[in-house]
Structure formats: structure tokens, C-alpha cells
């Protein structure tokens, strides 16, 4: 059961901070972290998101003001509400309108509704007010989908007409499909012999579908050896079978389409394992060290079942299709590991996708822009097409891409020809609004004019008060401003969540503090600013974080 925060400090606003010049750190983490993706694709039951205290749903209404259309014309408001990462207004200090502790990743429905899990129920809330619209009794540990990926602004702007929910005890799971009004479309028991066991995984998919994976990997959870070389040799003896992946109708069980994944090579299994020295907790520098150690050898099964695509990844085996079955990627061996697999397939728009590729001549990483039918619309063999998390009134005649492993930003025409190039370390595009792109590097956010590649403004992501570096996870925009979610690391290596709002015309910045130990993600739902906070357990990896709260923010 999910418990909800009703404490008196829930109505506190976000802590303001004027920011300043960044402190210099000798080493900074790669800013474009996919830790949130890895967390999002974990089995929700394994992540224990639904553990807690029995009780009714308590929505905490707090001191912010609801977003209204008074700040913009009706036409502009509608355009923002329908744009990926589009928020009606970011003008002024942000405060929470409502907040829920736990509940899992929401499912987005039409008309600004979000569905969360609470106890044995699925509950639909109005994103703007937190008001409960309907409730459906399901069973123990409900998991509903399709769930947008945390960093994908496009997927958050793709509301679902149907909600598919798994529920019930581990060995007696069932599936129920609900429509947008909360009425039951159909339901079915899922026999453990067909859908259970350690070699099978299921996930609620789009359009009343169910993603089903059966994969005997032959991988133990852990190996203990006297030497690293011995453990590596044991991994090499693992003989995984081919994965069988398909999407079926959740109510009838009829198979809609197969998801091709290819055969595992078995040569790269040690690349997927975490290895460390048991005596002091450090990572070994060589497999030849004759030191007793432990090796975690069970790579996660990565299931993606979002509003835009479905896919599966395990070590060097991967495949992804659209929600109607058009093949986007099927990769095995070194390509699957090196190119990032299913996690690197991104929704560029509701009907276009960015698929990783590799130039056969130079070995450089590139990408293709692919249509909903799987056809290649644009080839970029040595550049990665950028997929901004927020895009409002962006100039479609300019496609942005990074190259040189993020060492430069380039503007391409729709045919893939270079229009301009801007050298900018670790370039990644967070947002686009009109003719401005918000680009992140290792230290700064930079406003770039997409018509010619010139720099308009530059703002440090890190703040001077003992926080030597920060990196972004996501962003939203109202067309005039951009708000970027940051994870900042203090001088004591503690993590702090922050929001950095920048005026797109002037570069004027405002910084607001979130909770300690959090990794924040921003999304837009029907023009409302949705904040999801992941909490990192002490002495843990970022990808081991749990989603602990969902809230909607608005200007005071």
C-alpha cells in the first residue's frame, strides 16, 4: 500500500537561491545520465514502490496557485498544453499545488488526468488541482501503464485512451484494462505457468496491450571466486537462450506482433556485470588481480512499454518496435552494448523516432530519424540527432544533432546537410522554443540561436554555495522561459535536487532548492508542471533510486 504525506512541512515552497559563478571541480560525472531510465524499466514489484501503510488516498493541497489561462491567449495556451514539455507559465517562484508520496510513475490520460496506484486501487487525478476523478478497485500491488519514460517529453505528451493494469499476488497475477473514464473494458487471469517464473516478465503496454518476455538467460545472481579471472571464466561459460518477446491483447491474450531481438552472442556477458573488490569495496583495475572478490552477474532485464514504443534489452540482445509493431531496432553483440540498446531509442515526436547507428567506415556513433512505419527519414551516420525534452514552436526546418561524442552541436537541414556547427563540450539539447535551443554542457546551460548557431547567453548549472557541479535530467518551457531539473553534488558528495529557470531572451536565471538526496525529473501534462523526485538510498548508485513523490508545481 502507498502512504501519502500529510505532514505540516508539505506546504513549504521551494527554497530560493540566487546562484552565482560555478566552483571548479577536477572531475564531473557525465551529465546525460540514463540512470532514471534504468530505474524506470525495473520491475515495479522488485523496486517495492507499493510497500507502505494501509490507508486512503490523501492528496496534499499546498500553497501554490493553479495555472490559469490568464497569462496567455487561449490559442497560445492550447499550443503549450499540446507541446512536449510545454507548460502554460513558468513566471515567478514555483510552489507545489498538490503532492503525493509514492504512487509510481503516472499514466497520462486525455483532458489532463494522471493515474497513480494507491493501495489496491488505480486512482485518476486532475493534474491541475489534484482532485480525484475516479477510482478503480483492482487488487494487490497494481502496476498500470503505458508509463512514459521519465526523460521523454514527447511520451508525456501522448495521452492514452486505455489503461492496462497488472495486479494480484505474485503467483496469481491478473490484468485489467480500463478506459479513460475508469470503466472496465475487460480483465483476465494470468496463469503462473504461462506468465510467471524468473524467466518471464510482463509489462502493461499501450492500447490495452501486454508486453510479454520469456528469456532463460542461464545467469546466476552472483558468483564468488578467489580471483577475478576465475569469475570471468565462469561468466564466459553462461549459455543464454534466445529471448521470445511479443505484445498481446491484454484482455483476449491474442498475439498482436512479435518484437525481434536476435540471438545472444555470449561474448560480452562480462561487460554487463558489476565487479568489485570484496575487501574494500573498490572496483578492480584488472581481471588479473588475485584478490578474493564478488561479481554481480545478473544484468537487468530492461522492458520498455511506453506510449510510443515497446522493447526489451538484456546485455547484448535488444529489440524495439512502435506500439503497432513496426521494427525500430534489432541489435545483438557489440552494437547492442556500445550503442546503448533499447534505452537509446527515443521518441522525436509522436510519429518519429531517433534510432542509434554506427558509421561502418569511421566507427563513429550516429543515428537515424525513423518514421512510424520504420522507414528512414534522415540518416546521420556520424552525428546523434538531438531529442529535446521540451519543444514549443520549434523551427522544424532545422534538426539539431551532436557529434564527436558530444563535442559539438550542429544544425542540419531536413535532408541531413550541415547548416552550421558550434563547438560546445558534451553538447546535449534540453529544450527548444521558437528559434532558441537550450544546450547543456559539463558546466553551463547555453542559449543557442538555431538559425545560425550563435550563442545568446550562458548560465552556470552549478551554484557556488558548496555545490561544485551539477547535471540536468530534464526540462520544460513556456516559450519564454525554461526550467531545468538538476542534480547537484555538494563538496561532501551529497546530492541535492534543484530547479534552474532561465529567461530565454536575456539569460536571467533563478535557482530553487528541492530535497536533499533527490534526483528530480520534470514533465508537462496538459500544460501543468509535473515534478517526480527519486530518492537515492545512502551509499547507493543513482540508478538504485526509488520514486518517492509526484507533485504539480505552479507559479505562486
N, C-alpha and C positions, 0 to 999 in steps of 0.2 A: 504494500500500500504506500502511497505517496503522502508525505506530510507536508503541510503548507505553512509558511512563515506568517505568524500573526504577532510578532514581537513589535515593541514600540519603536525600534530603530528602523523599521521598514520604510517609514515615510521620510527618511532623510534624503535630501537632494544629493547630487553628485558634488564631490569636493572640487572647487575651482583651483586653477594653477596657471599662473601667467607664462610658465615655460621659460625659455631662455636658450643661451648657447649650449650646445651639447658638450659633455665631457668626453674625453678621448679614451677609448679602450683599446688594448692591444689586439684583442680578438673578439669578433662578433659572430653570433650564430647566423646561418643562412636565413634571410628574412622570410623567404617564401615557403614557410613551413607547411607541410601537409599533415601535421600531427592531428589536426581536427578531423581530417578525412579518415585517418586510420582509426581514430576513436569512433567516428560516426558509423563505420562499417562493422564494428564489433557486434557480436550477438548481444542484444539488449539484456537478455537474462543473465549472461555472463557478467555484464557490466553492473548488474544489480541496481539498475536505475529505479526499479519498482519496489525496493525494500523500504520499509518505514513503518509508521504508526497508523493504525486504522483511524478513519475519521472522514468527515465530509469535506467537500471541496471548499476551501476558504480563499477567495480571491482578495488580496490586499489592495484596496484602492488607496493611493497615496497622493502626495501633494502636487503633482503636475496638473497642467490643464490639457484638455483634449485638443487634438489637432483639428482646426476648423478650416473651412474654405475661404475665410475672410482674408487670408494672407495672399490669395491669388485668385485669378479669374477662374470661372468654372471650367473653361477649356484647359487651362494650364493645370488645374488640379487633377482633372481626369487623365491628362497625359502623364503626370507624375505617378498617379496611382497605378497606371498600367505599364510603367517602365521598370526594368530590372534595377533594384536598388534605389528606386525613386521615392522620396519622402516629401510630403506636402510642405513642410517647413522645418528648417534647422536654425532659425533665427532666435537667438537667446539661449540662456543656460538651460540645459536639459534636466528634466526630473522624471521620476517614474510615475506613470498613470496607474498601472497595476503590475503586480508581480506574483509569480507562482514559484514555489520551491519544488523542484523535481518536475515530473510530468513527461519527460522525454522530449525528443525533437518533435515539434508540431507538424501536423499535416495541414496544408493550406487548402481551404475551400473557397468557392466563389463568394462574393459580397463581403469579403474581409473577415471570414471566420477562420479560426485555427482550432484544431482538435488535439487535445492532450489526454494522456492517460491519468486516471485518478482512482486508486483502489482497483475495483473490478470493472470500472466503467470507462467509456470514452466520452469526453465532455467537449462540446463545441463552445468556444468563447468568441465574443465580438472583439476583434483585435484592437479597436479604438477605445473601448470602455472597460473590457474585462467582464462584461455581463454574460452570464450563462444563457445560451440559446437553446441547447438541447443536451440530453444525456442518454446514453445507451448502455444498458447493463450487459456485460459480456461474460466475464469470468476472470479467474486469477491471471495476473501478470499480462495484461493486454499490451500488445505491440502493434501499432497502427501505421499504415503507410498509404501511398508512397511518401517517403521523407526526403525533402530537399537536402542536398549536401550543404554543410554549414557555410562554405565559402562561395557558393554559386548563387549570385544574384539572379541569374536567369531562372533557375529552378524555383526560387522563392516567388517568382512572378508567373508561375504556371499552376494556377489553382486546379484541384482535382474535383471531378463531379462525383466520384465514388471513393469511399474509404474502405480499405481492406485491413481487418484486424485479426491477428493471431491471439489466442487466449486459452487458458486452462493449464492444468498441471503438465509438467514436462513430458510425461509418457501418455498424456491424454489430451493433446492439443486439438483445438478446433479453429475454424476460420469463419468469420462473419463479414459480409460485405454490406456497408451502409451507404445510403445516398446522401446528398448534401443537406437534406432535411433531418437526417438521423434515423430514417426508416430502414428496416432490414430488407435488403434485396434478396439475400439468401445466405445460408450457412451450411457447413459441412464438418463432420468429424474427420480428423487426420490420423489414421491408424499409425501407431508407433512402428509397425513393421515396414511401412512404406515411407514414412516421413521422419521417423525418429532415429536415434543412434548417433554415435560420434562421427560417422562418415556422411551424415546428411545434414543439410541446412536449408531452411526456408526463410523467405522474407516477403512481406506484403508489397506488391508491385502496383503499377498504375492500371487504371481502367478495370478494377476488380480482378486483378491478376495475382498470381503467386509465383515467385521465383523459387525454383527447386534445384538444389545442387546435391549430387551424390559423388563423393570423391574419397576413395580409400588411398590416403597418402602414404601409408606404411611408416609414418613418422612417430617415434616416441615423443613424449613430452620433454624428457630430459635424459641426458647421458652424463655419467660421471666417469672420468678416466684419469689415469695417473699423468698422462701427457696430452697436450693439445693435439699432437699428431695422431694419437690413438683415437681421440674423439672425431677428428676429421675423417679418418679412415672408416669409422663406423657410419658416419653420415653418408659417405660415398656408397655404402652397401644398401642404403634405402632404395626401394624399388616401387615408386608410386604408380598407381594405375591412372588411366585417363579419367578426366572429370566428365561427368554427364550433367549437363545444365540445360534447363528448359523453363519456359514460362507457361503456366497453365491457367485455365479459368478457375478462380478460387471456389466458385460455387459448384460447378459440374465436374471439375477435375480434367476436363478435356485439354490436351496439349495445344497451345496456340503456335508456338515455334520453338526451335532449338537455338541455343546460344553456343556457337562453335568456340572451342578453346584450344584445340591442338593437343599434341602428346607431350608429356613432360620429358625433358632431356635427361634429368638426373645428374647432370654435370655441375649444376650451380647450387645444389642444395645448401652447401656450407655458406654461400653468400647470403642466405636468408636467415641464418641463425645468429643469435646473440651469444657472444663468448666473453667470459670474464674470469679473472683470476680469483679463485675462491678465498685465498688467504687475505687479500687486502681490498678486494672489490674493484680493482683496476682492470682495464681492458688489456689483453696481451698484445704485445707488439709483433709477435711472431708465432706461428704454429709450431715452431721447433723448440719453444721453451719447455723444459722438462719440469713443469710445475703442476701439482695437483690443481685441478680447476673444474668448473662446471660449465656446461654449454646448454643453453635453451635451444632446442632444435625443432620446435613446432611452430612454423610460421603461421600467422593468422590467415584464416580463410576470409578473403575480402569479398563481400557481397555488396553490390550496388543495385539498388532498386529505387530510383528517384523518379520524379515526374517526367524526366527527359530520357533516361536510358536505363538499361539493366546490364549487369555484367558480373563476372567472377574473376578473382585473381588468387592464385596460390603459388608463391615462389616464381618459377619460370614458366607458368602456364596462365594464360589470360585470354579473355574474350569479352566483347561488349557489343550490344545491338541497341537500336532505338526501341522504344516501347511497342513498336509494331513489328519488330523482327529484322529490320534492315541491318546488315552487319557493318559495324564501325571499325572494329579491330579484332584480329585474331593473331596472337603473338606467342611464341614459345622461345625457350633458350635465352641467350644473352640479350636479344632485343627486348624481351618482356621485362627483364630486370633493369636493363640500362635505360630504357625509355620510360619507365615508371608504370607500365601496365595500365590496368583499367583506371587507376587513380588519375592518370594524366589525360584521360579523355574528358573533355569539358564541353558544356553546352555554350555555344557562342550566341545563339538566340533560340527561340522555341523550335526552329526547324533547321538549324545549322550547328555543326559540331567541330571542335578542334581535336584532331587525332594526331598523336606523335608519330614521327617518322625519322629516318636516318638516311643522310646522303651517302649512297654507296661509294662514291669516289673519295670524298674527304673524311667520311665518318662523323661529320657534324650532325648534331641533333636539329631536326626541323619539325615541321608539322604541315598537315593538310587541313583546309577548310572543307568540310564534307556536308552534303545536303541530307535531308531526312530520308532519302531513298538510298543513301550510301554512295552517291556519285561525288566525285571530287570537283569542287567548285574553284579552289585555288590551291596551287602547290607552292610550298615554301620550303624547299629541301634543306636550307641552311639556317632558317630562322624559325622561331616559335611564335605563332600567331597569339597575340595577347587577348585574353578574355577578361575584361574588367568586371568587377563585381557589381558596379553600378554604371548605368548608361542612360542618360537622358538627353534627347535631341542631338545625339552624336552624328557627326558628318559621316554618312555611310560611304562616301567616295574615298575615304582614307581608312585603310586597315593598318592597325599598329602591330608591330612584331618586335621581338628581341632577338639578338644574335650574339655570337661569341660567348655562349654560356652567360647571357645577361650582361654583357659588357657594353651594349649599345641598344638604342631604341631607333627603329626605322619606321617611316611611313611608306606604305605600299598602296598602289592603285588597285582596283578590283581584279586586275589581271596578274598581280604579284610583282609589278615593276616598282623599283625603289624610287620614291619621290624625294626623300631626304633622310639624313642619318644624324643622330645625336649621340655622342659618346657619353654614357652615363652608367657607372658601375652598378651591377646587379639590377638592371632596369626591370621593373615589373609594373604593369598598369593596373591601378586600383579602381579608377573611375574615369568616365568621360562625360562631359556636359558641354553641349554646343561644340565650340572649336578648342576646348581646353581638355587636356588629359592630365590626370594626377598620377605621377610616376614615383615609385618608391625605389630607393637605393639602400645601401648599407646604413646610411646616416640620415638622409634627408628625404622629405617629400618635395617634388618639383612640379610646378605647373608648366606644362608644355603646350605651345600653340601647335595644333595638329596640321595647320595649313602649311607651315614651313619648318617646324621642328625647333623654333626658338624657345628659349627659357623665359618664362614670365615672372616667376617668383620661386623662392626656395625657403623651406621651413625645416628646422631640425626636428627629427622624430623624438629624440631623447631630450629629457629635461635635466637641468643642472643639479637639482637637489638630490645628489647621491644616486642617480639613476644613469649609469654610464652608457647604456644602449637600450634600444627598443626596436621591435619589428612588428609590422602590421599583419593582421589576419583578414580584414575585410573592410568594406566602406559602403556608405550610402551618400546620396546627394539630393538636394532640392533644386538643382540647376544653378544656384547662386553660391552655394557653399558645399563643402564635402566634409563628412565626419568619418574619421578613420579609427578603427579599433586597434589598439596597440597592446602588446605585452612588453612591459618594461622590466628590466632586471636591475636591481639595486647593487650597490657596492658590496653588499653581503650576500649576493646571489639569490636574493628573494625576488619573487615575481609579483608584479603589480599590474592590474588592468587599468588602461587609460583610454580616454576618448580625445582625439585631437580634431578640432573643427577649424577649417581654413576657408577664408573668403576667396573664391575662385578669381575674382578680379584683382584683388590687392595683395593677397598672401597673408593678410592679418590672421593670426591664429589664436585659438582659445583652447586650453587644456583642462580636462576634468578627470578626477581620480575615481576609479572603481575600487573593488575589493582587492585585498592582498591575496596572493596565491591564485589569481584567476587568469584564465585565458578567454577574453571576450570575443564574440562574433556578432556582427551586425547584419541585419537583413531588413528588407522592406516588404510589408504585407499590406496591400491596398492603401499605400501611401503612409502607413504608420511605421515607426521605427521600432523594430524588434531587436532586443538585446538578449543573447544567450551567453551565459557565463559557465565555463568549465573550471572546475577546481582541481588543482594538481595536488595529490597527496604528498606529504613530506618525503623527501629523498626518492622521488619517483620521476619517471620520464614524463614529458608533456603529453605524449600520446596515451598515457595511462589515466588522463584526467576524466572526471565524471561531470556530466552536465547537471548542474545543481540548481539553476534558476532560469526562468524565462520571464521577461518583462517587456513592457512597451514604454518608451520614453517619448516625451514631447517638450517643447519649449515651455518655460514657466509662464 
